[in-house]
Amino acid sequence: MLPPQTNVDVKRQAHGVLQAFRFQLMQSTLAWIGLAPGQVLLAEHVEDFDVMSDTRVSATQAKFSGQTKSVTLASIDAGKALNRFWEQNADADHVSLVYQTNLNAGVERGFEFPEGSSGIAYWEAVRRGAPVGPLREGLIELLPDGALKSWLTNETSESVIREKLVRRVIWSVGLPSGPALSAML
């Protein structure tokens, strides 16, 4: 039997990090189970895990947070994922980014999208045909400096932005975690 612990420094505990790794591994496992013939799954290749076929790569960033917050286009992790995707794959039209998280989409501070929607919800509306302009303006305002922001500043064609960026990034938010995620396996 171990003696009781005293003076535990909760800041040194890795519970949150372990939850994040678990979320990533569980999402990877779900993707692996769902592979179609001819697809392969690679862990820690382009992103946390990637589903590849002869013609396509879906690079997935799996982000978990144990906090009750939301994800927005202004979130640090989302901005980093978008910039990294663009820096590595701007000209690789066969590569897409899937951003998976247990967080729900929140409304950005400092920029208002049409009808008060979140930037992520408006991104999906643009995918379905809504005007690109408000999304472009929002990304220029909200993203940190980098290749994507520079490209958006110079590119004004709605069809080019929709095809080269919007249709290649998929936001998968509000995913189950913990026991609900385990039940899916």
VOPAFI-373933 format. One record per residue (C-alpha): residue number from 1; residue in one letter; z, y, x. Coordinates in steps of 0.05 Angstrom, whole numbers, plus 5000, padded with zeros to 4 digits. Each point is the difference from the previous one (the first is absolute). Example, Ala and Ser with C-alpha at 12.3 -4.5 7.8 and 13.67 -1.06 7.14 Angstrom:
@n->1, res->a, pz->5156, py->4910, px->5246
@n->2, res->s, pz->4987, py->5069, px->5027
END
This chain:
@n->1, res->m, pz->5000, py->5000, px->5000
@n->2, res->l, pz->4983, py->5070, px->5025
@n->3, res->p, pz->5051, py->5055, px->5001
@n->4, res->p, pz->4988, py->5057, px->4950
@n->5, res->q, pz->4958, py->5057, px->5026
@n->6, res->t, pz->5026, py->5070, px->5002
@n->7, res->n, pz->4969, py->5067, px->5013
@n->8, res->v, pz->4930, py->4979, px->4980
@n->9, res->d, pz->4948, py->5054, px->5014
@n->10, res->v, pz->4952, py->4993, px->4941
@n->11, res->k, pz->4949, py->5043, px->5037
@n->12, res->r, pz->4990, py->4943, px->5049
@n->13, res->q, pz->4987, py->4948, px->4946
@n->14, res->a, pz->4928, py->4980, px->4992
@n->15, res->h, pz->5001, py->4985, px->4925
@n->16, res->g, pz->4945, py->5051, px->4984
@n->17, res->v, pz->4956, py->4978, px->5057
@n->18, res->l, pz->5007, py->4927, px->4980
@n->19, res->q, pz->4982, py->5018, px->4927
@n->20, res->a, pz->4938, py->5036, px->5025
@n->21, res->f, pz->4978, py->4940, px->5042
@n->22, res->r, pz->5014, py->4953, px->4941
@n->23, res->f, pz->4957, py->5043, px->4954
@n->24, res->q, pz->4943, py->5000, px->5051
@n->25, res->l, pz->5005, py->4925, px->5010
@n->26, res->m, pz->5003, py->4986, px->4925
@n->27, res->q, pz->4940, py->5045, px->4987
@n->28, res->s, pz->4963, py->4965, px->5056
@n->29, res->t, pz->5017, py->4932, px->4970
@n->30, res->l, pz->4975, py->5021, px->4931
@n->31, res->a, pz->4935, py->5024, px->5032
@n->32, res->w, pz->4993, py->4935, px->5038
@n->33, res->i, pz->5011, py->4958, px->4937
@n->34, res->g, pz->4947, py->5041, px->4965
@n->35, res->l, pz->4946, py->4995, px->5053
@n->36, res->a, pz->4931, py->4984, px->4974
@n->37, res->p, pz->4955, py->4949, px->5037
@n->38, res->g, pz->4973, py->5032, px->5063
@n->39, res->q, pz->5058, py->5049, px->5007
@n->40, res->v, pz->5053, py->5000, px->5055
@n->41, res->l, pz->5066, py->5037, px->5006
@n->42, res->l, pz->5020, py->5032, px->5066
@n->43, res->a, pz->5070, py->5026, px->5011
@n->44, res->e, pz->5011, py->5064, px->5040
@n->45, res->h, pz->4926, py->5008, px->5016
@n->46, res->v, pz->4972, py->5065, px->4972
@n->47, res->e, pz->5061, py->5012, px->4956
@n->48, res->d, pz->5061, py->4959, px->4979
@n->49, res->f, pz->4952, py->4947, px->4974
@n->50, res->d, pz->4926, py->4998, px->4988
@n->51, res->v, pz->4956, py->4958, px->4955
@n->52, res->m, pz->4933, py->4989, px->5034
@n->53, res->s, pz->4935, py->4969, px->4978
@n->54, res->d, pz->4931, py->5000, px->5033
@n->55, res->t, pz->4986, py->5069, px->4972
@n->56, res->r, pz->5066, py->5035, px->4981
@n->57, res->v, pz->5068, py->5016, px->5028
@n->58, res->s, pz->5058, py->5021, px->4955
@n->59, res->a, pz->5053, py->5027, px->5047
@n->60, res->t, pz->5068, py->5001, px->4965
@n->61, res->q, pz->5059, py->5044, px->5017
@n->62, res->a, pz->5062, py->4972, px->4966
@n->63, res->k, pz->5057, py->5051, px->4994
@n->64, res->f, pz->5068, py->4985, px->4971
@n->65, res->s, pz->5056, py->5049, px->4987
@n->66, res->g, pz->5069, py->4982, px->4975
@n->67, res->q, pz->5010, py->5072, px->4979
@n->68, res->t, pz->4986, py->5027, px->4931
@n->69, res->k, pz->4945, py->5047, px->5020
@n->70, res->s, pz->4926, py->5003, px->4987
@n->71, res->v, pz->4936, py->5000, px->5041
@n->72, res->t, pz->4951, py->5058, px->4998
@n->73, res->l, pz->4939, py->5021, px->5039
@n->74, res->a, pz->5048, py->5046, px->5037
@n->75, res->s, pz->5046, py->4943, px->5021
@n->76, res->i, pz->5004, py->4992, px->5075
@n->77, res->d, pz->4983, py->4925, px->4999
@n->78, res->a, pz->4942, py->5010, px->4952
@n->79, res->g, pz->4972, py->5057, px->5043
@n->80, res->k, pz->5007, py->4957, px->5063
@n->81, res->a, pz->4965, py->4941, px->4966
@n->82, res->l, pz->4942, py->5044, px->4976
@n->83, res->n, pz->4991, py->5033, px->5068
@n->84, res->r, pz->5003, py->4935, px->5038
@n->85, res->f, pz->4950, py->4968, px->4952
@n->86, res->w, pz->4953, py->5059, px->5008
@n->87, res->e, pz->5006, py->5004, px->5075
@n->88, res->q, pz->4986, py->4926, px->5008
@n->89, res->n, pz->4951, py->4988, px->4943
@n->90, res->a, pz->4965, py->5064, px->4978
@n->91, res->d, pz->4932, py->4971, px->5015
@n->92, res->a, pz->5017, py->4927, px->4983
@n->93, res->d, pz->4980, py->5000, px->4927
@n->94, res->h, pz->5016, py->4926, px->4995
@n->95, res->v, pz->5075, py->5014, px->5012
@n->96, res->s, pz->5047, py->5023, px->4945
@n->97, res->l, pz->5074, py->5018, px->5000
@n->98, res->v, pz->5049, py->4972, px->4950
@n->99, res->y, pz->5066, py->5036, px->4999
@n->100, res->q, pz->5052, py->4955, px->4967
@n->101, res->t, pz->5071, py->5024, px->4985
@n->102, res->n, pz->5058, py->4986, px->4954
@n->103, res->l, pz->5006, py->5075, px->4989
@n->104, res->n, pz->4970, py->5033, px->4939
@n->105, res->a, pz->4951, py->5057, px->5006
@n->106, res->g, pz->5035, py->5068, px->4999
@n->107, res->v, pz->4974, py->5070, px->4988
@n->108, res->e, pz->4987, py->5041, px->5063
@n->109, res->r, pz->5039, py->5062, px->5017
@n->110, res->g, pz->4959, py->5058, px->5023
@n->111, res->f, pz->4935, py->4981, px->4965
@n->112, res->e, pz->4985, py->4988, px->4927
@n->113, res->f, pz->4946, py->4950, px->4980
@n->114, res->p, pz->4963, py->5007, px->4933
@n->115, res->e, pz->5043, py->4988, px->4938
@n->116, res->g, pz->5062, py->4994, px->5043
@n->117, res->s, pz->4981, py->4930, px->5023
@n->118, res->s, pz->5023, py->4971, px->5066
@n->119, res->g, pz->4951, py->5003, px->5057
@n->120, res->i, pz->4996, py->4924, px->5000
@n->121, res->a, pz->4984, py->4999, px->4925
@n->122, res->y, pz->4948, py->5054, px->5011
@n->123, res->w, pz->4970, py->4960, px->5058
@n->124, res->e, pz->4989, py->4943, px->4950
@n->125, res->a, pz->4970, py->5049, px->4950
@n->126, res->v, pz->4951, py->5023, px->5054
@n->127, res->r, pz->4982, py->4927, px->5013
@n->128, res->r, pz->4980, py->4996, px->4926
@n->129, res->g, pz->4960, py->5065, px->5002
@n->130, res->a, pz->5047, py->5060, px->4995
@n->131, res->p, pz->4981, py->5060, px->5044
@n->132, res->v, pz->5014, py->4991, px->5074
@n->133, res->g, pz->5016, py->5073, px->5013
@n->134, res->p, pz->5074, py->5000, px->4980
@n->135, res->l, pz->5013, py->4937, px->5041
@n->136, res->r, pz->4964, py->5029, px->5060
@n->137, res->e, pz->5039, py->5065, px->4995
@n->138, res->g, pz->5065, py->4962, px->4992
@n->139, res->l, pz->4988, py->4956, px->5060
@n->140, res->i, pz->4982, py->5060, px->5043
@n->141, res->e, pz->5065, py->5033, px->4978
@n->142, res->l, pz->5045, py->4939, px->5005
@n->143, res->l, pz->4975, py->4958, px->5058
@n->144, res->p, pz->5024, py->5011, px->5071
@n->145, res->d, pz->4948, py->5023, px->5050
@n->146, res->g, pz->4953, py->4945, px->5022
@n->147, res->a, pz->4930, py->4973, px->4995
@n->148, res->l, pz->5002, py->4989, px->4924
@n->149, res->k, pz->5023, py->5071, px->4986
@n->150, res->s, pz->4947, py->5028, px->5046
@n->151, res->w, pz->4946, py->4958, px->4966
@n->152, res->l, pz->5022, py->5022, px->4931
@n->153, res->t, pz->5000, py->5072, px->5022
@n->154, res->n, pz->4927, py->4994, px->5021
@n->155, res->e, pz->4973, py->4950, px->4948
@n->156, res->t, pz->4987, py->5031, px->4932
@n->157, res->s, pz->4955, py->4948, px->4968
@n->158, res->e, pz->5037, py->4967, px->4942
@n->159, res->s, pz->4958, py->4937, px->5004
@n->160, res->v, pz->5012, py->4992, px->5075
@n->161, res->i, pz->5076, py->5010, px->4993
@n->162, res->r, pz->5002, py->4952, px->4941
@n->163, res->e, pz->4961, py->4945, px->5037
@n->164, res->k, pz->5026, py->5008, px->5071
@n->165, res->l, pz->5073, py->5011, px->4982
@n->166, res->v, pz->5023, py->4995, px->4928
@n->167, res->r, pz->4967, py->4933, px->4983
@n->168, res->r, pz->5024, py->4970, px->5066
@n->169, res->v, pz->5075, py->5014, px->4990
@n->170, res->i, pz->5039, py->4962, px->4947
@n->171, res->w, pz->5070, py->5021, px->4980
@n->172, res->s, pz->5042, py->4942, px->4976
@n->173, res->v, pz->5067, py->5031, px->4981
@n->174, res->g, pz->5061, py->4979, px->4961
@n->175, res->l, pz->4995, py->4928, px->5024
@n->176, res->p, pz->5058, py->4952, px->4988
@n->177, res->s, pz->5048, py->4986, px->5056
@n->178, res->g, pz->5061, py->4956, px->5010
@n->179, res->p, pz->5009, py->4943, px->4950
@n->180, res->a, pz->4942, py->5024, px->4956
@n->181, res->l, pz->4953, py->4994, px->5060
@n->182, res->s, pz->5029, py->4932, px->5018
@n->183, res->a, pz->4987, py->4976, px->4929
@n->184, res->m, pz->4926, py->5015, px->5009
@n->185, res->l, pz->4995, py->4945, px->5053
END
